[in-house]
Amino acid sequence: MSEQTTEMTPTVEVNYADKIPNNVNLSDDRRLQRAMEKWQPEFIDWWKSMGPDGFQDAEVYLRTAVGADPKGWAVFDYVKMPEYRWGILLAPKEEGRVIPFGKHKGEPVWQEVPGEYRSMLKRLLVIQGDTEPASVEQQRYLGKTCPSLYDLRNLFQVNVEEGRHLWAMAYLLQKYFGKDGREEAEALLNRRSGDEDKPRILGAFNEKTPDWLSFFMFTFFTDRDGKMQLESLAQSGFDPLARTCRFMLTEEAHHMFVGESGVGRVIRRTLEKMKEAGITDPNEVDKVRALGGVDLPALQRKVNFHFSVTLDLFGAEVSTNAANAFNAGIKGRYREDRLEDDHQLLNETYPVLRGVDGKLVEVEEPALNAINARLLDDYIKDASAGVNRWNKIFDEFGIDFQITVPHKAFNRRVGEFAEMHVDVAGNVMSEAEWNAQAANWLPSQADEDYLLSLMKPVTEKGQYADWIAPPKVGIDKKPGDFEYVTIES
């Protein structure tokens, strides 16, 4: 897993002479161009007021898209973030593409919004679009406690790409939904993460990201939900949405790299400290904390929290809304094009774990109604594979410890298990029993306070905070002492 640069020529050219870089012939649509040019300064105002705090004038070694082809999509250079070349980029159009699922399967894909699906499509775009600025807002203050310039640069790369993903949804809304779309695009800039009066739409995007371990967990777990959702939307019969999401997935991969490698580096540094001190028992928390390391039980509790909160983003496991979106050809399943069935699911079933009379029971549900349940299962498999890669580090150091993902019913607020109390192993219990043991499974205030105590900024070239190991390779193959962010003193 690494972020690579490439010098291959993109097959879909981006017009960088335009005020708004794009490969959608924006200059040919004067009404849309005016709308986007009106939205652009509002976006910049939002970025300056809610984007990375204290670093608007910093020169950052960022990757910028130069085309939509996966083999030629980026160039690295220093740039101030407010001057980043955000734009509108769609993956190349596939001639002859047909709708791959639902009742319209086999029909030509839509280049315009079908009237009967207008509301459904708009809602999907708004929800997806709302998550992009939300995560930037959640991470606004992290730069002030960065563990290195390398990590600071990665944070900012994630931030500017979330900003570009916001541009992608704002473009679709304003091009295809008229006045309603323009109003929704403006609303994306007006909601605020965690705001009591105008919060972001999904709960996980109103949580705080107070420390860098939380950031790494967020990019590993929550951005992985983004990957799953984008993969499903990339199958859409509405071709502009499918093409937009295919390109967004190229960028989303880096976000998960930041999370997976970040947590892995935290684990490695903790194990290095334990080895140096002769500590073999991961439960000797006080000794590990005395060394300034992130103890493994606290790390497990952070995994439990971020994993369970992310599962809520998938909505109800059995959902008529998801069924309707699939049947309409609007949103498919994860990697729909690789599945071997009729892609209509009229007579198929899918096993769904449900809460029935206070018990967890697996029930065969119509597959059409279990679209969300299947996507959730696909997510758990994907996330678990990443967790298993972390566990190889313990094997390398000979430490008897394994990180696990909790049961899918643990700590849920949305869906089948929202009213149940289930422990990390899947045991149903009373509310009183759960409350008595919750501190064993979820981060405590003491955990959070300790993590915050470690968050001291390190901004010298080639230096890293003592609680995290350096990366194995630099971004764009740069040397270890490369100045990824130039900060004026």
Phi, psi and omega in degrees: 000118178201162177265121186248154172253160181213152180246013180289147182284129179292147182273343178243112189282141177256134180273098181273359174282337179289156174301324178244105179304135184198160172235033182240018180054048183301325183294344178277349181243089188297322181297314180293320180299318178297319180296316180291324178290333173286323181287329185304308180296331176293322176297315180297321177298317177298315182300315182291330182269334186235354177280192184310121186279125175090003185231019183294334181259002180287143173273120187240135180280090188250157174263129179238139180294135174245001179178170186262355176287131180305336182268359181211047194253006187207151172221142182258139175189165175283139179204146170279136189302319178297344180259005179302142185273072172295152180194191183244111186231127176243146174297159181304145178286135177263111181295136178079009181295140178240161179294125190269358184201170176080188185289343178262012182308132178092347177279156177301141178297157182272135172262345174235162183286122174295133185304321183288345181247013185302309183295318180298313181295316181299318180297317179298318179294319181295314181297313179298315181297325184291331181290333187291304177292333181301315183292326175298317179296320179297329186259013190302321188261001185297329182303331184286349179234030186297140178281349178187166174292328176301311181291324178299316178298319179295320175303312183291326176297316176300315183298312183292329178286325172298323175298320179291326177293327173297317176303319183299315181288322178297322177298310182298318180297315185283331180282321192251356185232015171056220183300318178301318180295321178295321179293320179293323178296322177291323180296331177299333180268352186258334175287159182222136178299125177081358181288132182293325185272325182220066182287167171291158192293317185261139188303317183299337182268010171248001176283155178279152172238080192276343185216169186286333174294321176298320178298315179296320178295319180299312183290332177283310186272307188284321175293337175291325170301318177303318177300314182296317180294317180295322177299322179290318180287335178292348177269356191303147174286345172276100194299318178302324177291316179301315181293322177298314183289328178298320178287321179301326180298329178299319180281325183299330181301324180294325181297317179290328174300316179301317181291311183295314181291326180297311178297319179300321179290325176296314179301313183300317181292321177299316181292325175298316179296318179298317180296316180298326182267359180074025179269123179248344181265112181295346180274359175279069189298314183300321180294319180293319179292327177297334178274356181081024178258162175273110184293149187291322176299322177293322178297319177298319179295325176294321176300313181302317182292306186293324178296311184292321178296322180293324179301328179296338181293342183279352177077195182294135181298321176253114192219123174288330178297314178295321178298316181296320180294322178291311182299327180283347183085017184271314182225121182269198176264171178300119181052051180310322185291350179258356182275146182249084172206193185278355178060020174233333170063028184292329183236017183264156173236165179215135181286126182235129174281124183232159173268112183234116179053042177078010179235157175267118185229133176275126185234137174282116180248154172307129185302329180296324179277348185255024180303313181294321180299319179293318179297322177298315179297320178297320178298313182299319178296317182293314180294320181297325178297320177294319177299321178297330176291324173299319185295338177294336178292321177297319178298320180300323181266356179070029179261129182279082180203142177221132173279138179232154171271141182288169177301147184297341180269356184287131170055041182266146178239351182226141174095201188304327192252014186298329182260008183253160175242109187230134181278180186294339180267355179097016178270126178282138182216174178282163178300319181296318179296318181295314180298325181291335184247357186303326181296340177283341188247333184241152182302135177269170175297326177296321176300311183296319179296320179295314179300318179297327180294337179277344189279076176250129185294140173235112186235014174280143181301131175076004181256151182224146174302151188286352181264003182219140180279152174295158176288160179289323179224155179275168175292136180056031177061029180282154181290167187298332181260021181292141182270087184292332178226126178262112184251126176286129181275000000 
